[in-house]
C-alpha cells in the first residue's frame, strides 16, 4: 500500500468507527424496528458533508434504503458500493455478554448487532464517497452507495428500488460489504423456492374409517424429495458447488382429534449452472405427480413458486472482482476468490445482468448470533483496498 493511501486510510478509520458506533446504537432489526432513526444518522452525516443522497421507497411507499450518488466529470460506467444497515434480530439477549446495541470498543473489537453485518461497512462506504466527492470532476462514470434497510428480511427492497429507479444511473457492477478478510466472494448458488400444499380428506382420529391424512401424504412427499437424485459438481462448467434440496418448513393440523385436510411445505433448492430453476421445478413436480399417483386425494397437490434467482460466478479477471482482488494483493493481503454456498444479494443483481462481489471486510465473530463483533485493527487496510478498487474502476 502506498504511503499516501495508507495515511488516508489511517486518518479515516477513527471517523468510520465513530459513525458505525452511532449506527449500532440505533436498533434496526429487520421487521422489528423502525428504520428512520438509523437512516437519520446517515442522512445527518451526509448532509453535513454536502453529499447528494435520497431515500428509496418500495411500491407500497415503505422506506427501504438510502442512495448516495457521486457523478464523475467524465463519461464512463457507474459502479456501486452496497451495505445493509438493517440487522438480524438479537435472539436471546440474556445470552449476550454485552448489550446488543452498545456499540462499545473492547480490546480492539467493535461490539454490537450490525458491527459485522454491515454497519461498519456502511460507515466505511460513506467515507469513501466523501473522499471521492471532492475529486469527482476527474473521475469517469460515477459511484453510488446503496444503504439497504430491507436486506435481512430477504426482500432486498433497497436494491430492488435502486434498480427500478429511473433517475438512478444503472451500475455496471456492485461491491457488497459483507465481512471477512480472507475471501472475496465472486459467486454463489442460485435458488428456487416454492410452497407446496398437500391435500387429503379430513377425518376424526378415532373414527373406524381409515383416512390417509394430509400430514401422512406430506411426509411421503418429503421422503420422495429427500430421495431425489441431484447431480454432483460439474467439472466442465467450473462451478465448484453442487445443487442442494432442503425442506425447510412443514405445517399442518392442530390438536389431537382431527386429521387435517391440508399440510403446507416450504422447499428450498440451491441451483447451479448445470441444474437451474427449470430443473428444480421439474424435479419437484415429478415428485408431486408421483405422490398424487401413489396416494390419490380429492384435490391435486399445489406448487406455488415463491422466488427464483440464478447462480452467478465472476472470473477473477472480470470487474469488479478484478479491481478488488488486485487492490487486496497490492495491500499485501492473500485473498482467495470464493463461490459461496448460500445465496445473497449478488444473485438478485445477477438476474439483472449486473456483476457483483459479495464479501470482503474486517474479521468478525457472532454474525447473526450472540456477541456479534468486528475486529478493527484491519479496518485501515480494508478501507484502503476498497478505496483503491473504486478509484481504479473510476479511472482515478
LUMZASE-937179 format. One record per residue (C-alpha): x, y, z; residue number from 1. Coordinates in pm, whole numbers, plus 32768, in hexadecimal, padded with zeros to 4 digits. Layout:
% LUMZASE-937179
+------+------+------+------+
!    x !    y !    z ! dolo !
+------+------+------+------+
!    X !    Y !    Z !  NUM !
...
+------+------+------+------+
% end
This chain:
% LUMZASE-937179
+------+------+------+------+
!    x !    y !    z ! dolo !
+------+------+------+------+
! 8000 ! 8000 ! 8000 !    1 !
! 808B ! 8157 ! 7FA8 !    2 !
! 80E4 ! 8241 ! 80C5 !    3 !
! 7FE5 ! 8343 ! 8052 !    4 !
! 7EC9 ! 8248 ! 803D !    5 !
! 7F2A ! 81B0 ! 818B !    6 !
! 7F24 ! 8306 ! 8231 !    7 !
! 7DCD ! 834F ! 81A4 !    8 !
! 7D4A ! 8200 ! 8221 !    9 !
! 7DDA ! 822E ! 837D !   10 !
! 7D49 ! 838A ! 8395 !   11 !
! 7BF0 ! 8313 ! 832E !   12 !
! 7BE2 ! 81E1 ! 8410 !   13 !
! 7B8E ! 829D ! 8551 !   14 !
! 7A77 ! 835D ! 84A6 !   15 !
! 79F1 ! 8220 ! 8404 !   16 !
! 79E0 ! 8172 ! 8555 !   17 !
! 7931 ! 829C ! 85F4 !   18 !
! 7821 ! 8299 ! 84ED !   19 !
! 77FC ! 8120 ! 850B !   20 !
! 77D0 ! 8140 ! 8684 !   21 !
! 76B3 ! 8236 ! 8651 !   22 !
! 760F ! 8146 ! 855D !   23 !
! 762C ! 801C ! 8649 !   24 !
! 758A ! 80EB ! 875D !   25 !
! 7453 ! 8117 ! 8685 !   26 !
! 73AF ! 7FBD ! 8684 !   27 !
! 733D ! 7F60 ! 8526 !   28 !
! 72D7 ! 7DF4 ! 853D !   29 !
! 7227 ! 7D85 ! 83FF !   30 !
! 70B0 ! 7D7A ! 842B !   31 !
! 70C9 ! 7DF4 ! 8594 !   32 !
! 7155 ! 7F56 ! 85A8 !   33 !
! 7107 ! 8091 ! 84E6 !   34 !
! 7219 ! 80ED ! 83F0 !   35 !
! 71F2 ! 8266 ! 8402 !   36 !
! 72E2 ! 8295 ! 852A !   37 !
! 7404 ! 81D0 ! 8496 !   38 !
! 73DC ! 8273 ! 8342 !   39 !
! 73BD ! 83C4 ! 83EE !   40 !
! 751E ! 8399 ! 8477 !   41 !
! 759F ! 835F ! 8318 !   42 !
! 74D5 ! 847C ! 8285 !   43 !
! 755C ! 8572 ! 8385 !   44 !
! 76C0 ! 84FE ! 8340 !   45 !
! 7697 ! 8516 ! 81C7 !   46 !
! 75E6 ! 8667 ! 81D6 !   47 !
! 76FD ! 86F7 ! 82AD !   48 !
! 77F0 ! 869F ! 8195 !   49 !
! 7706 ! 870F ! 807E !   50 !
! 76FC ! 85B6 ! 7FE2 !   51 !
! 75D0 ! 8583 ! 7EFA !   52 !
! 74E6 ! 847B ! 7F85 !   53 !
! 737A ! 8419 ! 7F8C !   54 !
! 7292 ! 831B ! 8027 !   55 !
! 7212 ! 81EF ! 7F68 !   56 !
! 70B1 ! 8163 ! 7F8D !   57 !
! 700D ! 8027 ! 7F0E !   58 !
! 6ECD ! 8016 ! 7E41 !   59 !
! 6DFE ! 8028 ! 7F7F !   60 !
! 6EB3 ! 8160 ! 7FF5 !   61 !
! 6F7C ! 80B3 ! 8106 !   62 !
! 70D8 ! 8137 ! 8152 !   63 !
! 71D5 ! 8039 ! 80CF !   64 !
! 731F ! 80ED ! 80AC !   65 !
! 73F8 ! 821B ! 8071 !   66 !
! 74B5 ! 8266 ! 7F32 !   67 !
! 75ED ! 833E ! 7F13 !   68 !
! 765C ! 83A0 ! 7DB3 !   69 !
! 77AB ! 843D ! 7D56 !   70 !
! 77B1 ! 8489 ! 7BDF !   71 !
! 7907 ! 84A7 ! 7B3E !   72 !
! 7964 ! 85C2 ! 7A56 !   73 !
! 79BE ! 84DC ! 7935 !   74 !
! 78F4 ! 83D2 ! 787C !   75 !
! 790B ! 826B ! 78EB !   76 !
! 7852 ! 8151 ! 799E !   77 !
! 77BE ! 816E ! 7AF9 !   78 !
! 7820 ! 8088 ! 7C16 !   79 !
! 7778 ! 8053 ! 7D64 !   80 !
! 77D5 ! 8001 ! 7ECA !   81 !
! 76C2 ! 7F57 ! 7F92 !   82 !
! 769B ! 7F19 ! 8107 !   83 !
! 7567 ! 7ECB ! 81D3 !   84 !
! 7513 ! 7F8F ! 830D !   85 !
! 73F4 ! 7EB4 ! 837C !   86 !
! 745F ! 7D8A ! 844E !   87 !
! 7403 ! 7C32 ! 84C5 !   88 !
! 733C ! 7C23 ! 860A !   89 !
! 73F3 ! 7C0E ! 8757 !   90 !
! 7378 ! 7AB5 ! 87BB !   91 !
! 739C ! 7A68 ! 892C !   92 !
! 7423 ! 7BAE ! 89B8 !   93 !
! 7470 ! 7B05 ! 8B03 !   94 !
! 7570 ! 7A2E ! 8A4C !   95 !
! 7635 ! 7B5E ! 89D9 !   96 !
! 775E ! 7BCB ! 8AAC !   97 !
! 771A ! 7D38 ! 8A50 !   98 !
! 75E4 ! 7DFD ! 89E6 !   99 !
! 759E ! 7DB9 ! 8875 !  100 !
! 757E ! 7F2C ! 8824 !  101 !
! 76A6 ! 7FA6 ! 88F4 !  102 !
! 7797 ! 7FFF ! 87DA !  103 !
! 78BB ! 7FF2 ! 88CE !  104 !
! 7A26 ! 7FA8 ! 8877 !  105 !
! 7ACF ! 7EA1 ! 8952 !  106 !
! 7C28 ! 7E0F ! 8912 !  107 !
! 7C24 ! 7E84 ! 87AA !  108 !
! 7AC9 ! 7DFC ! 875B !  109 !
! 7998 ! 7ECA ! 86FC !  110 !
! 7875 ! 7E2C ! 87B5 !  111 !
! 7706 ! 7E10 ! 875E !  112 !
! 7607 ! 7D94 ! 8667 !  113 !
! 7662 ! 7E14 ! 8510 !  114 !
! 77D2 ! 7E49 ! 855F !  115 !
! 782A ! 7D33 ! 846C !  116 !
! 76F5 ! 7D30 ! 838E !  117 !
! 770E ! 7E3E ! 831B !  118 !
! 770A ! 7F90 ! 83CC !  119 !
! 7883 ! 7FAE ! 83D3 !  120 !
! 7889 ! 7F7A ! 8259 !  121 !
! 7773 ! 807C ! 822F !  122 !
! 783F ! 817C ! 82F1 !  123 !
! 7975 ! 8126 ! 8226 !  124 !
! 78C1 ! 8149 ! 80D8 !  125 !
! 7833 ! 829C ! 813D !  126 !
! 7993 ! 8314 ! 818A !  127 !
! 7A13 ! 8297 ! 803A !  128 !
! 78FC ! 835A ! 7F90 !  129 !
! 7965 ! 848F ! 8052 !  130 !
! 7AD1 ! 845C ! 7FEC !  131 !
! 7A72 ! 8448 ! 7E7E !  132 !
! 7977 ! 8563 ! 7E81 !  133 !
! 7A86 ! 866B ! 7E88 !  134 !
! 7B37 ! 85DA ! 7D5A !  135 !
! 7A05 ! 856D ! 7C95 !  136 !
! 7A55 ! 864E ! 7B6C !  137 !
! 7B81 ! 8574 ! 7B18 !  138 !
! 7AC4 ! 8429 ! 7B2D !  139 !
! 7A22 ! 8363 ! 7A14 !  140 !
! 78BC ! 82EB ! 7A3F !  141 !
! 7842 ! 82FD ! 7BA4 !  142 !
! 7825 ! 8258 ! 7CF8 !  143 !
! 76E3 ! 81F8 ! 7DA8 !  144 !
! 76D0 ! 8189 ! 7F13 !  145 !
! 759A ! 80BD ! 7F64 !  146 !
! 7539 ! 80A1 ! 80D3 !  147 !
! 742B ! 7F94 ! 80DF !  148 !
! 7336 ! 7F70 ! 8201 !  149 !
! 7276 ! 7E4B ! 816D !  150 !
! 7392 ! 7D4E ! 8152 !  151 !
! 7365 ! 7C6B ! 827E !  152 !
! 71F8 ! 7C36 ! 8226 !  153 !
! 7274 ! 7B8A ! 80EB !  154 !
! 71AB ! 7C81 ! 801C !  155 !
! 72D5 ! 7D5A ! 7FB7 !  156 !
! 71E2 ! 7E78 ! 7F90 !  157 !
! 72F3 ! 7F7F ! 7F86 !  158 !
! 73A5 ! 7ED6 ! 7E65 !  159 !
! 725D ! 7EA1 ! 7DAC !  160 !
! 71FA ! 800D ! 7DD8 !  161 !
! 7352 ! 8080 ! 7D64 !  162 !
! 7342 ! 7FAF ! 7C28 !  163 !
! 71DE ! 801D ! 7BE0 !  164 !
! 722C ! 818F ! 7C13 !  165 !
! 7234 ! 8235 ! 7ABD !  166 !
! 72EF ! 835E ! 7B4E !  167 !
! 7412 ! 8284 ! 7BBE !  168 !
! 7530 ! 8227 ! 7AD9 !  169 !
! 7536 ! 80AF ! 7AAC !  170 !
! 7680 ! 8020 ! 7B2D !  171 !
! 7762 ! 7F38 ! 7A67 !  172 !
! 77C2 ! 7E8C ! 7BAA !  173 !
! 778E ! 7E8C ! 7D22 !  174 !
! 7876 ! 7E3F ! 7E47 !  175 !
! 77B4 ! 7DCB ! 7F79 !  176 !
! 7857 ! 7E07 ! 80CB !  177 !
! 7821 ! 7CBF ! 8180 !  178 !
! 7941 ! 7C7A ! 8276 !  179 !
! 7A64 ! 7B86 ! 8268 !  180 !
! 7BD0 ! 7BD4 ! 821C !  181 !
! 7C46 ! 7A99 ! 816C !  182 !
! 7B4E ! 7A86 ! 804B !  183 !
! 7AAF ! 7B4E ! 7F3A !  184 !
! 7964 ! 7AA5 ! 7EEC !  185 !
! 7940 ! 7AA3 ! 7D72 !  186 !
! 781D ! 79B2 ! 7D4C !  187 !
! 7706 ! 78F6 ! 7DF5 !  188 !
! 7608 ! 77E6 ! 7DB9 !  189 !
! 74B6 ! 7858 ! 7D40 !  190 !
! 736C ! 77F2 ! 7DD6 !  191 !
! 7214 ! 7770 ! 7D7D !  192 !
! 7112 ! 7789 ! 7E95 !  193 !
! 6FAD ! 7711 ! 7E9D !  194 !
! 6E95 ! 76C1 ! 7F8C !  195 !
! 6DDE ! 7578 ! 7F60 !  196 !
! 6C7A ! 7542 ! 7FD8 !  197 !
! 6C29 ! 73D1 ! 8010 !  198 !
! 6AB7 ! 7379 ! 802D !  199 !
! 69F0 ! 7253 ! 80B6 !  200 !
! 6896 ! 7207 ! 8146 !  201 !
! 6875 ! 727C ! 82AD !  202 !
! 6802 ! 7188 ! 83B5 !  203 !
! 67EB ! 7134 ! 8525 !  204 !
! 691B ! 7087 ! 85B5 !  205 !
! 6838 ! 6F96 ! 8671 !  206 !
! 675E ! 6F38 ! 8549 !  207 !
! 6744 ! 6DD0 ! 84D5 !  208 !
! 677C ! 6E4B ! 8372 !  209 !
! 68E7 ! 6E55 ! 830D !  210 !
! 6957 ! 6F98 ! 8265 !  211 !
! 6AAA ! 6FED ! 81D4 !  212 !
! 6AC0 ! 714E ! 825B !  213 !
! 6B74 ! 7279 ! 81CE !  214 !
! 6C91 ! 7257 ! 82C6 !  215 !
! 6CD1 ! 70F0 ! 825F !  216 !
! 6CC5 ! 7150 ! 80F0 !  217 !
! 6DAF ! 7275 ! 812D !  218 !
! 6EA2 ! 7197 ! 81EB !  219 !
! 6EA8 ! 70AC ! 80C0 !  220 !
! 6EF2 ! 71D3 ! 7FDC !  221 !
! 7015 ! 723A ! 80BB !  222 !
! 70A3 ! 70DB ! 8097 !  223 !
! 7083 ! 70EF ! 7F1E !  224 !
! 7135 ! 723E ! 7F1B !  225 !
! 7246 ! 71C7 ! 8005 !  226 !
! 7283 ! 7097 ! 7F27 !  227 !
! 728D ! 715E ! 7DE2 !  228 !
! 73DB ! 714A ! 7D32 !  229 !
! 7497 ! 728E ! 7D00 !  230 !
! 75CD ! 72B2 ! 7C28 !  231 !
! 7721 ! 72E1 ! 7CC6 !  232 !
! 7824 ! 73EA ! 7C7A !  233 !
! 7847 ! 7417 ! 7B02 !  234 !
! 79B0 ! 7420 ! 7A96 !  235 !
! 7962 ! 74C0 ! 7946 !  236 !
! 78B3 ! 75FF ! 79B4 !  237 !
! 79B4 ! 764B ! 7AC0 !  238 !
! 78A9 ! 769B ! 7BC3 !  239 !
! 7938 ! 7605 ! 7D04 !  240 !
! 77F9 ! 75A9 ! 7DC1 !  241 !
! 76E0 ! 74AC ! 7D87 !  242 !
! 756A ! 74F9 ! 7D9E !  243 !
! 74BA ! 74BC ! 7EE9 !  244 !
! 734E ! 7479 ! 7F49 !  245 !
! 72BB ! 74C3 ! 80A1 !  246 !
! 715A ! 74AF ! 812D !  247 !
! 7161 ! 75D7 ! 821B !  248 !
! 6FFE ! 75E7 ! 82A4 !  249 !
! 6EEE ! 74E5 ! 82EC !  250 !
! 6DA3 ! 7553 ! 837F !  251 !
! 6C4A ! 74BB ! 839C !  252 !
! 6B3A ! 746F ! 8493 !  253 !
! 6AFE ! 74CA ! 85FC !  254 !
! 6A88 ! 7413 ! 872F !  255 !
! 6A69 ! 729A ! 8741 !  256 !
! 6916 ! 7224 ! 86CB !  257 !
! 690C ! 729B ! 8560 !  258 !
! 69DF ! 7226 ! 843C !  259 !
! 6A0D ! 7365 ! 836E !  260 !
! 69A8 ! 7390 ! 8205 !  261 !
! 6ADB ! 7461 ! 81B0 !  262 !
! 6C4F ! 7469 ! 81FB !  263 !
! 6D3F ! 7575 ! 8179 !  264 !
! 6EAF ! 754D ! 812A !  265 !
! 6FC3 ! 763F ! 80CD !  266 !
! 70C8 ! 75BC ! 7FDB !  267 !
! 7213 ! 766C ! 7FA0 !  268 !
! 72F5 ! 75F4 ! 7E85 !  269 !
! 744B ! 7691 ! 7E51 !  270 !
! 7494 ! 7691 ! 7CDE !  271 !
! 75CF ! 768F ! 7C09 !  272 !
! 760E ! 76CC ! 7A95 !  273 !
! 75DB ! 755C ! 7A3F !  274 !
! 74A5 ! 7537 ! 7B1D !  275 !
! 73DB ! 7673 ! 7AF8 !  276 !
! 7280 ! 76EC ! 7B5C !  277 !
! 71D9 ! 7622 ! 7A46 !  278 !
! 7283 ! 74E5 ! 7AC0 !  279 !
! 7221 ! 7530 ! 7C27 !  280 !
! 70B3 ! 7561 ! 7BCE !  281 !
! 70B3 ! 7428 ! 7AF5 !  282 !
! 713D ! 735B ! 7C16 !  283 !
! 7037 ! 73DB ! 7D0C !  284 !
! 6F13 ! 73B0 ! 7C1E !  285 !
! 6F85 ! 724E ! 7BCE !  286 !
! 6F81 ! 71FA ! 7D44 !  287 !
! 6E2B ! 729B ! 7D67 !  288 !
! 6DA0 ! 71D3 ! 7C42 !  289 !
! 6E29 ! 7095 ! 7CDC !  290 !
! 6D85 ! 70E9 ! 7E2A !  291 !
! 6C31 ! 712A ! 7D8B !  292 !
! 6C49 ! 6FE5 ! 7CC6 !  293 !
! 6CB0 ! 6F0C ! 7DED !  294 !
! 6BCE ! 6FAF ! 7EF4 !  295 !
! 6AA9 ! 7052 ! 7E3B !  296 !
! 69E8 ! 716D ! 7EDE !  297 !
! 68AD ! 7230 ! 7E82 !  298 !
! 6981 ! 735F ! 7E23 !  299 !
! 6AD3 ! 7363 ! 7D70 !  300 !
! 6C07 ! 73D4 ! 7E27 !  301 !
! 6C52 ! 7543 ! 7DDE !  302 !
! 6DAA ! 75D8 ! 7D9F !  303 !
! 6DCA ! 7753 ! 7DBD !  304 !
! 6F0E ! 77F6 ! 7D51 !  305 !
! 6F8E ! 78F7 ! 7E4E !  306 !
! 70DE ! 7964 ! 7DC6 !  307 !
! 71E8 ! 7905 ! 7CCD !  308 !
! 7345 ! 799A ! 7CA8 !  309 !
! 7457 ! 7927 ! 7BBE !  310 !
! 75AC ! 78B1 ! 7C33 !  311 !
! 76CA ! 799A ! 7BE1 !  312 !
! 7842 ! 798B ! 7BCF !  313 !
! 793B ! 7A8E ! 7B58 !  314 !
! 7A8C ! 7A31 ! 7ACF !  315 !
! 7BA9 ! 7ACC ! 7B91 !  316 !
! 7BF9 ! 7BB2 ! 7A6B !  317 !
! 7A92 ! 7C36 ! 7A52 !  318 !
! 7A2F ! 7D7E ! 7AF2 !  319 !
! 79F4 ! 7DD9 ! 7C04 !  320 !
! 7A98 ! 7C9A ! 7C8A !  321 !
! 7BE1 ! 7CE8 ! 7BDC !  322 !
! 7BF7 ! 7E44 ! 7C73 !  323 !
! 7BB4 ! 7DC5 ! 7DD3 !  324 !
! 7C9F ! 7C99 ! 7DBC !  325 !
! 7DB3 ! 7D6F ! 7D26 !  326 !
! 7D8C ! 7E7A ! 7E2F !  327 !
! 7D9A ! 7D73 ! 7F42 !  328 !
! 7ED9 ! 7CDD ! 7EAF !  329 !
! 7F79 ! 7E35 ! 7E94 !  330 !
! 7F29 ! 7E69 ! 8005 !  331 !
! 7FF0 ! 7D30 ! 8057 !  332 !
! 7EC4 ! 7C50 ! 809D !  333 !
! 7EA1 ! 7AE7 ! 8031 !  334 !
! 7D36 ! 7AD6 ! 7FC9 !  335 !
! 7C89 ! 79BF ! 7F0A !  336 !
! 7B5E ! 79D7 ! 7E25 !  337 !
! 7A3D ! 790D ! 7EB3 !  338 !
! 78F3 ! 788B ! 7E30 !  339 !
! 7802 ! 7885 ! 7F56 !  340 !
! 7708 ! 7774 ! 7FA9 !  341 !
! 75FA ! 785E ! 802F !  342 !
! 7551 ! 7948 ! 7F3C !  343 !
! 7574 ! 7ABE ! 7F6E !  344 !
! 7519 ! 7C0A ! 7ED5 !  345 !
! 7616 ! 7BC2 ! 7DC2 !  346 !
! 751D ! 7AC4 ! 7D37 !  347 !
! 7412 ! 7BD0 ! 7D1D !  348 !
! 7508 ! 7CB0 ! 7C67 !  349 !
! 7573 ! 7B92 ! 7B83 !  350 !
! 7409 ! 7B68 ! 7B1D !  351 !
! 7417 ! 7CD5 ! 7AAA !  352 !
! 7559 ! 7C9D ! 79E9 !  353 !
! 762C ! 7D5B ! 7AE8 !  354 !
! 7779 ! 7CCC ! 7B5B !  355 !
! 77B5 ! 7CC0 ! 7CD2 !  356 !
! 78A6 ! 7C5F ! 7DE2 !  357 !
! 7805 ! 7C07 ! 7F2C !  358 !
! 7902 ! 7C0B ! 803D !  359 !
! 7A4C ! 7C9E ! 80AE !  360 !
! 7A74 ! 7D53 ! 81F6 !  361 !
! 7B01 ! 7D46 ! 8353 !  362 !
! 7B16 ! 7C05 ! 8423 !  363 !
! 79E1 ! 7BC4 ! 84F5 !  364 !
! 7935 ! 7AE3 ! 85F1 !  365 !
! 77CB ! 7A9C ! 864A !  366 !
! 772A ! 7B07 ! 8503 !  367 !
! 75B1 ! 7ACD ! 852A !  368 !
! 75FF ! 7A29 ! 867B !  369 !
! 7654 ! 7A9F ! 87D7 !  370 !
! 776F ! 7B95 ! 8824 !  371 !
! 7796 ! 7C17 ! 86C1 !  372 !
! 78D8 ! 7CDA ! 869B !  373 !
! 79C8 ! 7D5E ! 8594 !  374 !
! 7B42 ! 7D73 ! 85B6 !  375 !
! 7BC2 ! 7ED2 ! 8578 !  376 !
! 7D3A ! 7EA6 ! 854A !  377 !
! 7D07 ! 7E48 ! 83DC !  378 !
! 7C14 ! 7F63 ! 8390 !  379 !
! 7D15 ! 8055 ! 82FC !  380 !
! 7D8B ! 7F47 ! 820B !  381 !
! 7C28 ! 7EE4 ! 81A7 !  382 !
! 7BD2 ! 8053 ! 8176 !  383 !
! 7D05 ! 8087 ! 809C !  384 !
! 7CB4 ! 7F53 ! 7FCB !  385 !
! 7B52 ! 7FC6 ! 7F7C !  386 !
! 7BC4 ! 8129 ! 7F3A !  387 !
! 7CD4 ! 80B3 ! 7E4E !  388 !
! 7BE1 ! 7FC8 ! 7D9C !  389 !
! 7AE1 ! 80DC ! 7D6B !  390 !
! 7BE3 ! 81D4 ! 7CED !  391 !
! 7C61 ! 80CE ! 7BF8 !  392 !
! 7B03 ! 8092 ! 7B72 !  393 !
! 7AC2 ! 8207 ! 7B50 !  394 !
! 7C0B ! 824D ! 7AA4 !  395 !
! 7C92 ! 830C ! 7BCD !  396 !
+------+------+------+------+
% end
